[in-house]
Amino acid sequence: MARALAANLAFEAIVFALAIAGMIQVDATPVGLAVAAGAGAAVLAVVAAGTYRKMWGWWLGWLVQVIGIALGLLTPWMYAIGALFAGLHVLMYVLGRRIDALGRQHPLDLAP
């Protein structure tokens, strides 16, 4: 489950970095603000993806979801993109927990 969530965060980091140009060109966000917000969110997403082995990494991952939606304050289309990634994050978390629970209940017997 943690690998899937980390992969989601890695893709978010790419989208956040690419959103900088959209914020500047489409919505005339000041360059400094767009770079600070987009790059800051991207770096935070990478850090969260790399720290999923620790408990605070999980909380950081959820914070990235909130920040992704909050980028919509700078450019409205990021509300949709942030919500999409947050939805994927929730879906991966819920389904991952179910799969992990099933694996504990019915471990695979790999012995011959």
Secondary structure, DSSP 4 states (H G I P E B T S, - for coil): -HHHHHHHHHHHHHHHHHHHHHHHHTT---HHHHHHHHHHHHHHHHHHHHTTTSHHHHHHHHHHHHHHHHGGGTSTHHHHHHHHHHHHHHHHHHHHHHHHHHHHHS------
